[in-house]
Amino acid sequence: MALYTPEYQPTGEEVAVVVTSQGTIRVQLAGKDAPIHVGNFVELAQKGFYDDLKFHRYVPGFVIQGGDPKTREHSGEDVARLAGNPFAGLGTGGPGYCIKGEFSTNPNNSHEDGALAMARSQDPDSAGSQFYFCLGAQHMLDSGYTVFGQTIEGKDVIGKLRAGDVIESITIENAAE
């Protein structure tokens, strides 16, 4: 699959406002450190790609993951029931393209508590739309997964999220026109 390069050029001022069924999370995006990931995330958010998707993976003390378009056709209850079933196909969807990994070029690629990072398959350049929030520091991921934001409000909300909870919308504050 060809790698996608976003047209959106981050300024470093962007803040993602992630409205979930458990509350709102605000994330300072790292546009200077991970411009491809932030540009891609901003473009997807502005298109409404994430609206009404569900979080499909919850590992206590590790991560809560969302952004798979395959969750759109399922109810939150179905996603919660199917989470962890490898035959359900949740966690395999994306936007139809991949972006280049930036974990080796991001000078601040640190999986702190509340970090926002991009999920991927075994290929380091396979991220697309699926993201996760760290539930506590996860530094073993620093050398293989791109961090592209840090939660500035709503860590309590992240702590309440479970598989099946809804991403109602993601909007971007301070996005360049």
PyMOL CGO cylinders between C-alpha atoms (Angstrom):
from pymol import cmd
from pymol.cgo import CYLINDER

trace = [
    CYLINDER, 0.00, 0.00, 0.00, 1.40, 3.40, -0.94, 0.3, 1, 1, 1, 1, 1, 1,
    CYLINDER, 1.40, 3.40, -0.94, 2.23, 5.75, 1.90, 0.3, 1, 1, 1, 1, 1, 1,
    CYLINDER, 2.23, 5.75, 1.90, 0.00, 8.79, 2.21, 0.3, 1, 1, 1, 1, 1, 1,
    CYLINDER, 0.00, 8.79, 2.21, 1.45, 12.24, 2.88, 0.3, 1, 1, 1, 1, 1, 1,
    CYLINDER, 1.45, 12.24, 2.88, -1.12, 14.61, 4.37, 0.3, 1, 1, 1, 1, 1, 1,
    CYLINDER, -1.12, 14.61, 4.37, -1.64, 17.99, 2.77, 0.3, 1, 1, 1, 1, 1, 1,
    CYLINDER, -1.64, 17.99, 2.77, -2.31, 19.61, 6.15, 0.3, 1, 1, 1, 1, 1, 1,
    CYLINDER, -2.31, 19.61, 6.15, 0.87, 21.20, 7.54, 0.3, 1, 1, 1, 1, 1, 1,
    CYLINDER, 0.87, 21.20, 7.54, 0.71, 21.40, 11.36, 0.3, 1, 1, 1, 1, 1, 1,
    CYLINDER, 0.71, 21.40, 11.36, 1.76, 24.59, 13.14, 0.3, 1, 1, 1, 1, 1, 1,
    CYLINDER, 1.76, 24.59, 13.14, 2.30, 22.95, 16.53, 0.3, 1, 1, 1, 1, 1, 1,
    CYLINDER, 2.30, 22.95, 16.53, -0.62, 24.88, 18.02, 0.3, 1, 1, 1, 1, 1, 1,
    CYLINDER, -0.62, 24.88, 18.02, -3.35, 22.32, 17.27, 0.3, 1, 1, 1, 1, 1, 1,
    CYLINDER, -3.35, 22.32, 17.27, -5.44, 20.91, 20.12, 0.3, 1, 1, 1, 1, 1, 1,
    CYLINDER, -5.44, 20.91, 20.12, -7.71, 17.91, 19.54, 0.3, 1, 1, 1, 1, 1, 1,
    CYLINDER, -7.71, 17.91, 19.54, -11.03, 17.96, 21.38, 0.3, 1, 1, 1, 1, 1, 1,
    CYLINDER, -11.03, 17.96, 21.38, -12.17, 14.35, 21.67, 0.3, 1, 1, 1, 1, 1, 1,
    CYLINDER, -12.17, 14.35, 21.67, -15.80, 14.14, 22.77, 0.3, 1, 1, 1, 1, 1, 1,
    CYLINDER, -15.80, 14.14, 22.77, -16.65, 10.65, 24.03, 0.3, 1, 1, 1, 1, 1, 1,
    CYLINDER, -16.65, 10.65, 24.03, -19.65, 9.03, 25.67, 0.3, 1, 1, 1, 1, 1, 1,
    CYLINDER, -19.65, 9.03, 25.67, -17.69, 9.31, 28.97, 0.3, 1, 1, 1, 1, 1, 1,
    CYLINDER, -17.69, 9.31, 28.97, -16.73, 12.99, 28.62, 0.3, 1, 1, 1, 1, 1, 1,
    CYLINDER, -16.73, 12.99, 28.62, -14.31, 15.29, 26.80, 0.3, 1, 1, 1, 1, 1, 1,
    CYLINDER, -14.31, 15.29, 26.80, -10.55, 14.94, 26.40, 0.3, 1, 1, 1, 1, 1, 1,
    CYLINDER, -10.55, 14.94, 26.40, -8.27, 17.75, 25.19, 0.3, 1, 1, 1, 1, 1, 1,
    CYLINDER, -8.27, 17.75, 25.19, -4.95, 16.80, 23.61, 0.3, 1, 1, 1, 1, 1, 1,
    CYLINDER, -4.95, 16.80, 23.61, -2.07, 19.09, 22.67, 0.3, 1, 1, 1, 1, 1, 1,
    CYLINDER, -2.07, 19.09, 22.67, -0.97, 17.69, 19.31, 0.3, 1, 1, 1, 1, 1, 1,
    CYLINDER, -0.97, 17.69, 19.31, 2.77, 17.44, 18.59, 0.3, 1, 1, 1, 1, 1, 1,
    CYLINDER, 2.77, 17.44, 18.59, 2.76, 18.92, 15.10, 0.3, 1, 1, 1, 1, 1, 1,
    CYLINDER, 2.76, 18.92, 15.10, 6.44, 19.88, 15.15, 0.3, 1, 1, 1, 1, 1, 1,
    CYLINDER, 6.44, 19.88, 15.15, 7.57, 16.43, 16.37, 0.3, 1, 1, 1, 1, 1, 1,
    CYLINDER, 7.57, 16.43, 16.37, 5.24, 14.19, 14.34, 0.3, 1, 1, 1, 1, 1, 1,
    CYLINDER, 5.24, 14.19, 14.34, 3.95, 16.32, 11.43, 0.3, 1, 1, 1, 1, 1, 1,
    CYLINDER, 3.95, 16.32, 11.43, 2.76, 13.38, 9.29, 0.3, 1, 1, 1, 1, 1, 1,
    CYLINDER, 2.76, 13.38, 9.29, 0.74, 11.84, 12.13, 0.3, 1, 1, 1, 1, 1, 1,
    CYLINDER, 0.74, 11.84, 12.13, -0.73, 15.16, 13.25, 0.3, 1, 1, 1, 1, 1, 1,
    CYLINDER, -0.73, 15.16, 13.25, -1.50, 16.23, 9.67, 0.3, 1, 1, 1, 1, 1, 1,
    CYLINDER, -1.50, 16.23, 9.67, -3.24, 12.90, 9.01, 0.3, 1, 1, 1, 1, 1, 1,
    CYLINDER, -3.24, 12.90, 9.01, -5.19, 13.04, 12.30, 0.3, 1, 1, 1, 1, 1, 1,
    CYLINDER, -5.19, 13.04, 12.30, -6.32, 16.63, 11.63, 0.3, 1, 1, 1, 1, 1, 1,
    CYLINDER, -6.32, 16.63, 11.63, -7.48, 15.74, 8.11, 0.3, 1, 1, 1, 1, 1, 1,
    CYLINDER, -7.48, 15.74, 8.11, -9.43, 12.69, 9.33, 0.3, 1, 1, 1, 1, 1, 1,
    CYLINDER, -9.43, 12.69, 9.33, -11.00, 14.63, 12.21, 0.3, 1, 1, 1, 1, 1, 1,
    CYLINDER, -11.00, 14.63, 12.21, -12.03, 17.51, 9.94, 0.3, 1, 1, 1, 1, 1, 1,
    CYLINDER, -12.03, 17.51, 9.94, -13.71, 15.05, 7.53, 0.3, 1, 1, 1, 1, 1, 1,
    CYLINDER, -13.71, 15.05, 7.53, -15.74, 13.55, 10.41, 0.3, 1, 1, 1, 1, 1, 1,
    CYLINDER, -15.74, 13.55, 10.41, -13.99, 10.18, 9.96, 0.3, 1, 1, 1, 1, 1, 1,
    CYLINDER, -13.99, 10.18, 9.96, -13.92, 9.50, 13.72, 0.3, 1, 1, 1, 1, 1, 1,
    CYLINDER, -13.92, 9.50, 13.72, -17.51, 10.57, 14.45, 0.3, 1, 1, 1, 1, 1, 1,
    CYLINDER, -17.51, 10.57, 14.45, -19.52, 7.73, 16.05, 0.3, 1, 1, 1, 1, 1, 1,
    CYLINDER, -19.52, 7.73, 16.05, -16.68, 5.20, 16.00, 0.3, 1, 1, 1, 1, 1, 1,
    CYLINDER, -16.68, 5.20, 16.00, -16.24, 3.12, 19.15, 0.3, 1, 1, 1, 1, 1, 1,
    CYLINDER, -16.24, 3.12, 19.15, -13.23, 2.31, 21.27, 0.3, 1, 1, 1, 1, 1, 1,
    CYLINDER, -13.23, 2.31, 21.27, -12.60, -1.36, 20.49, 0.3, 1, 1, 1, 1, 1, 1,
    CYLINDER, -12.60, -1.36, 20.49, -9.62, -2.32, 22.65, 0.3, 1, 1, 1, 1, 1, 1,
    CYLINDER, -9.62, -2.32, 22.65, -9.18, -1.83, 26.37, 0.3, 1, 1, 1, 1, 1, 1,
    CYLINDER, -9.18, -1.83, 26.37, -6.25, -3.32, 28.26, 0.3, 1, 1, 1, 1, 1, 1,
    CYLINDER, -6.25, -3.32, 28.26, -6.31, -2.20, 31.91, 0.3, 1, 1, 1, 1, 1, 1,
    CYLINDER, -6.31, -2.20, 31.91, -3.17, -0.32, 32.90, 0.3, 1, 1, 1, 1, 1, 1,
    CYLINDER, -3.17, -0.32, 32.90, -1.99, -0.28, 29.28, 0.3, 1, 1, 1, 1, 1, 1,
    CYLINDER, -1.99, -0.28, 29.28, -4.11, 1.37, 26.53, 0.3, 1, 1, 1, 1, 1, 1,
    CYLINDER, -4.11, 1.37, 26.53, -7.59, 2.29, 25.31, 0.3, 1, 1, 1, 1, 1, 1,
    CYLINDER, -7.59, 2.29, 25.31, -7.73, 2.15, 21.50, 0.3, 1, 1, 1, 1, 1, 1,
    CYLINDER, -7.73, 2.15, 21.50, -10.16, 3.50, 18.90, 0.3, 1, 1, 1, 1, 1, 1,
    CYLINDER, -10.16, 3.50, 18.90, -10.34, 4.79, 15.35, 0.3, 1, 1, 1, 1, 1, 1,
    CYLINDER, -10.34, 4.79, 15.35, -11.32, 1.61, 13.49, 0.3, 1, 1, 1, 1, 1, 1,
    CYLINDER, -11.32, 1.61, 13.49, -14.06, 2.42, 10.94, 0.3, 1, 1, 1, 1, 1, 1,
    CYLINDER, -14.06, 2.42, 10.94, -15.27, -1.20, 11.20, 0.3, 1, 1, 1, 1, 1, 1,
    CYLINDER, -15.27, -1.20, 11.20, -16.78, -0.27, 14.59, 0.3, 1, 1, 1, 1, 1, 1,
    CYLINDER, -16.78, -0.27, 14.59, -19.19, 2.21, 12.98, 0.3, 1, 1, 1, 1, 1, 1,
    CYLINDER, -19.19, 2.21, 12.98, -21.68, -0.49, 11.95, 0.3, 1, 1, 1, 1, 1, 1,
    CYLINDER, -21.68, -0.49, 11.95, -21.78, -2.02, 15.46, 0.3, 1, 1, 1, 1, 1, 1,
    CYLINDER, -21.78, -2.02, 15.46, -23.53, -0.85, 18.60, 0.3, 1, 1, 1, 1, 1, 1,
    CYLINDER, -23.53, -0.85, 18.60, -21.37, -0.06, 21.61, 0.3, 1, 1, 1, 1, 1, 1,
    CYLINDER, -21.37, -0.06, 21.61, -22.70, -3.21, 23.27, 0.3, 1, 1, 1, 1, 1, 1,
    CYLINDER, -22.70, -3.21, 23.27, -21.68, -5.31, 20.26, 0.3, 1, 1, 1, 1, 1, 1,
    CYLINDER, -21.68, -5.31, 20.26, -18.18, -3.79, 20.21, 0.3, 1, 1, 1, 1, 1, 1,
    CYLINDER, -18.18, -3.79, 20.21, -17.80, -4.47, 23.95, 0.3, 1, 1, 1, 1, 1, 1,
    CYLINDER, -17.80, -4.47, 23.95, -18.93, -8.06, 23.40, 0.3, 1, 1, 1, 1, 1, 1,
    CYLINDER, -18.93, -8.06, 23.40, -16.69, -8.60, 20.34, 0.3, 1, 1, 1, 1, 1, 1,
    CYLINDER, -16.69, -8.60, 20.34, -13.59, -6.89, 21.79, 0.3, 1, 1, 1, 1, 1, 1,
    CYLINDER, -13.59, -6.89, 21.79, -10.77, -9.37, 22.03, 0.3, 1, 1, 1, 1, 1, 1,
    CYLINDER, -10.77, -9.37, 22.03, -12.38, -11.85, 19.62, 0.3, 1, 1, 1, 1, 1, 1,
    CYLINDER, -12.38, -11.85, 19.62, -9.79, -12.19, 16.82, 0.3, 1, 1, 1, 1, 1, 1,
    CYLINDER, -9.79, -12.19, 16.82, -12.49, -13.38, 14.40, 0.3, 1, 1, 1, 1, 1, 1,
    CYLINDER, -12.49, -13.38, 14.40, -14.59, -10.23, 14.80, 0.3, 1, 1, 1, 1, 1, 1,
    CYLINDER, -14.59, -10.23, 14.80, -12.18, -8.18, 12.69, 0.3, 1, 1, 1, 1, 1, 1,
    CYLINDER, -12.18, -8.18, 12.69, -12.22, -5.19, 15.04, 0.3, 1, 1, 1, 1, 1, 1,
    CYLINDER, -12.22, -5.19, 15.04, -8.85, -3.46, 15.05, 0.3, 1, 1, 1, 1, 1, 1,
    CYLINDER, -8.85, -3.46, 15.05, -8.17, -4.24, 11.39, 0.3, 1, 1, 1, 1, 1, 1,
    CYLINDER, -8.17, -4.24, 11.39, -9.86, -1.25, 9.72, 0.3, 1, 1, 1, 1, 1, 1,
    CYLINDER, -9.86, -1.25, 9.72, -8.32, 1.97, 8.48, 0.3, 1, 1, 1, 1, 1, 1,
    CYLINDER, -8.32, 1.97, 8.48, -8.73, 4.89, 6.09, 0.3, 1, 1, 1, 1, 1, 1,
    CYLINDER, -8.73, 4.89, 6.09, -7.55, 2.94, 3.03, 0.3, 1, 1, 1, 1, 1, 1,
    CYLINDER, -7.55, 2.94, 3.03, -3.94, 4.09, 3.22, 0.3, 1, 1, 1, 1, 1, 1,
    CYLINDER, -3.94, 4.09, 3.22, -0.95, 4.06, 5.58, 0.3, 1, 1, 1, 1, 1, 1,
    CYLINDER, -0.95, 4.06, 5.58, 1.43, 6.75, 6.82, 0.3, 1, 1, 1, 1, 1, 1,
    CYLINDER, 1.43, 6.75, 6.82, 5.15, 6.65, 7.55, 0.3, 1, 1, 1, 1, 1, 1,
    CYLINDER, 5.15, 6.65, 7.55, 6.18, 5.91, 11.11, 0.3, 1, 1, 1, 1, 1, 1,
    CYLINDER, 6.18, 5.91, 11.11, 7.82, 8.85, 12.89, 0.3, 1, 1, 1, 1, 1, 1,
    CYLINDER, 7.82, 8.85, 12.89, 8.90, 7.20, 16.16, 0.3, 1, 1, 1, 1, 1, 1,
    CYLINDER, 8.90, 7.20, 16.16, 12.59, 7.30, 15.17, 0.3, 1, 1, 1, 1, 1, 1,
    CYLINDER, 12.59, 7.30, 15.17, 12.48, 10.97, 14.07, 0.3, 1, 1, 1, 1, 1, 1,
    CYLINDER, 12.48, 10.97, 14.07, 10.24, 12.37, 16.84, 0.3, 1, 1, 1, 1, 1, 1,
    CYLINDER, 10.24, 12.37, 16.84, 12.60, 13.87, 19.46, 0.3, 1, 1, 1, 1, 1, 1,
    CYLINDER, 12.60, 13.87, 19.46, 9.88, 13.67, 22.13, 0.3, 1, 1, 1, 1, 1, 1,
    CYLINDER, 9.88, 13.67, 22.13, 8.50, 10.20, 21.36, 0.3, 1, 1, 1, 1, 1, 1,
    CYLINDER, 8.50, 10.20, 21.36, 7.66, 9.30, 24.95, 0.3, 1, 1, 1, 1, 1, 1,
    CYLINDER, 7.66, 9.30, 24.95, 4.67, 7.17, 25.96, 0.3, 1, 1, 1, 1, 1, 1,
    CYLINDER, 4.67, 7.17, 25.96, 3.73, 9.06, 29.14, 0.3, 1, 1, 1, 1, 1, 1,
    CYLINDER, 3.73, 9.06, 29.14, 0.42, 8.66, 30.98, 0.3, 1, 1, 1, 1, 1, 1,
    CYLINDER, 0.42, 8.66, 30.98, -2.23, 10.20, 28.69, 0.3, 1, 1, 1, 1, 1, 1,
    CYLINDER, -2.23, 10.20, 28.69, -0.03, 10.16, 25.57, 0.3, 1, 1, 1, 1, 1, 1,
    CYLINDER, -0.03, 10.16, 25.57, -1.87, 9.91, 22.25, 0.3, 1, 1, 1, 1, 1, 1,
    CYLINDER, -1.87, 9.91, 22.25, -0.15, 7.56, 19.80, 0.3, 1, 1, 1, 1, 1, 1,
    CYLINDER, -0.15, 7.56, 19.80, -0.92, 5.76, 16.55, 0.3, 1, 1, 1, 1, 1, 1,
    CYLINDER, -0.92, 5.76, 16.55, -1.56, 2.03, 16.45, 0.3, 1, 1, 1, 1, 1, 1,
    CYLINDER, -1.56, 2.03, 16.45, -0.15, -0.04, 13.60, 0.3, 1, 1, 1, 1, 1, 1,
    CYLINDER, -0.15, -0.04, 13.60, 0.40, -3.61, 12.45, 0.3, 1, 1, 1, 1, 1, 1,
    CYLINDER, 0.40, -3.61, 12.45, 3.83, -5.28, 12.36, 0.3, 1, 1, 1, 1, 1, 1,
    CYLINDER, 3.83, -5.28, 12.36, 4.94, -2.98, 9.53, 0.3, 1, 1, 1, 1, 1, 1,
    CYLINDER, 4.94, -2.98, 9.53, 6.37, 0.22, 11.06, 0.3, 1, 1, 1, 1, 1, 1,
    CYLINDER, 6.37, 0.22, 11.06, 4.78, 2.24, 8.22, 0.3, 1, 1, 1, 1, 1, 1,
    CYLINDER, 4.78, 2.24, 8.22, 1.26, 0.81, 8.60, 0.3, 1, 1, 1, 1, 1, 1,
    CYLINDER, 1.26, 0.81, 8.60, -0.52, 3.37, 10.80, 0.3, 1, 1, 1, 1, 1, 1,
    CYLINDER, -0.52, 3.37, 10.80, -3.67, 4.93, 9.34, 0.3, 1, 1, 1, 1, 1, 1,
    CYLINDER, -3.67, 4.93, 9.34, -6.51, 5.97, 11.63, 0.3, 1, 1, 1, 1, 1, 1,
    CYLINDER, -6.51, 5.97, 11.63, -6.34, 3.85, 14.79, 0.3, 1, 1, 1, 1, 1, 1,
    CYLINDER, -6.34, 3.85, 14.79, -4.99, 5.62, 17.85, 0.3, 1, 1, 1, 1, 1, 1,
    CYLINDER, -4.99, 5.62, 17.85, -4.60, 4.86, 21.52, 0.3, 1, 1, 1, 1, 1, 1,
    CYLINDER, -4.60, 4.86, 21.52, -4.29, 6.68, 24.81, 0.3, 1, 1, 1, 1, 1, 1,
    CYLINDER, -4.29, 6.68, 24.81, -1.73, 5.37, 27.30, 0.3, 1, 1, 1, 1, 1, 1,
    CYLINDER, -1.73, 5.37, 27.30, -3.13, 4.32, 30.66, 0.3, 1, 1, 1, 1, 1, 1,
    CYLINDER, -3.13, 4.32, 30.66, 0.07, 5.04, 32.57, 0.3, 1, 1, 1, 1, 1, 1,
    CYLINDER, 0.07, 5.04, 32.57, 3.59, 5.33, 31.14, 0.3, 1, 1, 1, 1, 1, 1,
    CYLINDER, 3.59, 5.33, 31.14, 4.35, 2.69, 28.46, 0.3, 1, 1, 1, 1, 1, 1,
    CYLINDER, 4.35, 2.69, 28.46, 7.98, 3.38, 27.57, 0.3, 1, 1, 1, 1, 1, 1,
    CYLINDER, 7.98, 3.38, 27.57, 8.49, -0.08, 26.04, 0.3, 1, 1, 1, 1, 1, 1,
    CYLINDER, 8.49, -0.08, 26.04, 6.49, 1.32, 23.08, 0.3, 1, 1, 1, 1, 1, 1,
    CYLINDER, 6.49, 1.32, 23.08, 8.76, 4.36, 22.54, 0.3, 1, 1, 1, 1, 1, 1,
    CYLINDER, 8.76, 4.36, 22.54, 11.00, 2.68, 19.98, 0.3, 1, 1, 1, 1, 1, 1,
    CYLINDER, 11.00, 2.68, 19.98, 8.19, 1.36, 17.76, 0.3, 1, 1, 1, 1, 1, 1,
    CYLINDER, 8.19, 1.36, 17.76, 5.05, 3.53, 17.92, 0.3, 1, 1, 1, 1, 1, 1,
    CYLINDER, 5.05, 3.53, 17.92, 4.62, 7.23, 17.17, 0.3, 1, 1, 1, 1, 1, 1,
    CYLINDER, 4.62, 7.23, 17.17, 3.40, 9.53, 19.93, 0.3, 1, 1, 1, 1, 1, 1,
    CYLINDER, 3.40, 9.53, 19.93, 1.67, 12.55, 18.39, 0.3, 1, 1, 1, 1, 1, 1,
    CYLINDER, 1.67, 12.55, 18.39, -0.02, 14.25, 21.33, 0.3, 1, 1, 1, 1, 1, 1,
    CYLINDER, -0.02, 14.25, 21.33, -0.32, 14.58, 25.10, 0.3, 1, 1, 1, 1, 1, 1,
    CYLINDER, -0.32, 14.58, 25.10, -3.55, 14.89, 27.08, 0.3, 1, 1, 1, 1, 1, 1,
    CYLINDER, -3.55, 14.89, 27.08, -3.87, 18.30, 28.73, 0.3, 1, 1, 1, 1, 1, 1,
    CYLINDER, -3.87, 18.30, 28.73, -7.44, 17.86, 30.08, 0.3, 1, 1, 1, 1, 1, 1,
    CYLINDER, -7.44, 17.86, 30.08, -9.57, 14.78, 30.67, 0.3, 1, 1, 1, 1, 1, 1,
    CYLINDER, -9.57, 14.78, 30.67, -7.19, 12.11, 31.96, 0.3, 1, 1, 1, 1, 1, 1,
    CYLINDER, -7.19, 12.11, 31.96, -10.03, 11.16, 34.30, 0.3, 1, 1, 1, 1, 1, 1,
    CYLINDER, -10.03, 11.16, 34.30, -12.22, 10.59, 31.21, 0.3, 1, 1, 1, 1, 1, 1,
    CYLINDER, -12.22, 10.59, 31.21, -9.56, 8.38, 29.62, 0.3, 1, 1, 1, 1, 1, 1,
    CYLINDER, -9.56, 8.38, 29.62, -9.55, 6.32, 32.81, 0.3, 1, 1, 1, 1, 1, 1,
    CYLINDER, -9.55, 6.32, 32.81, -13.30, 5.68, 32.48, 0.3, 1, 1, 1, 1, 1, 1,
    CYLINDER, -13.30, 5.68, 32.48, -13.22, 4.60, 28.81, 0.3, 1, 1, 1, 1, 1, 1,
    CYLINDER, -13.22, 4.60, 28.81, -13.91, 0.96, 27.95, 0.3, 1, 1, 1, 1, 1, 1,
    CYLINDER, -13.91, 0.96, 27.95, -14.45, -1.04, 24.75, 0.3, 1, 1, 1, 1, 1, 1,
    CYLINDER, -14.45, -1.04, 24.75, -17.79, -0.02, 23.27, 0.3, 1, 1, 1, 1, 1, 1,
    CYLINDER, -17.79, -0.02, 23.27, -17.64, 3.61, 24.42, 0.3, 1, 1, 1, 1, 1, 1,
    CYLINDER, -17.64, 3.61, 24.42, -18.35, 6.07, 21.59, 0.3, 1, 1, 1, 1, 1, 1,
    CYLINDER, -18.35, 6.07, 21.59, -16.12, 8.69, 20.00, 0.3, 1, 1, 1, 1, 1, 1,
    CYLINDER, -16.12, 8.69, 20.00, -18.89, 11.22, 19.41, 0.3, 1, 1, 1, 1, 1, 1,
    CYLINDER, -18.89, 11.22, 19.41, -16.62, 13.68, 17.59, 0.3, 1, 1, 1, 1, 1, 1,
    CYLINDER, -16.62, 13.68, 17.59, -13.08, 14.96, 17.28, 0.3, 1, 1, 1, 1, 1, 1,
    CYLINDER, -13.08, 14.96, 17.28, -12.58, 18.62, 16.45, 0.3, 1, 1, 1, 1, 1, 1,
    CYLINDER, -12.58, 18.62, 16.45, -9.32, 20.52, 16.09, 0.3, 1, 1, 1, 1, 1, 1,
    CYLINDER, -9.32, 20.52, 16.09, -8.79, 23.88, 17.75, 0.3, 1, 1, 1, 1, 1, 1,
    CYLINDER, -8.79, 23.88, 17.75, -6.19, 26.29, 16.32, 0.3, 1, 1, 1, 1, 1, 1,
    CYLINDER, -6.19, 26.29, 16.32, -6.06, 24.44, 12.99, 0.3, 1, 1, 1, 1, 1, 1,
    CYLINDER, -6.06, 24.44, 12.99, -4.56, 26.50, 10.19, 0.3, 1, 1, 1, 1, 1, 1,
    CYLINDER, -4.56, 26.50, 10.19, -7.02, 27.39, 7.44, 0.3, 1, 1, 1, 1, 1, 1,
]
cmd.load_cgo(trace, "trace")
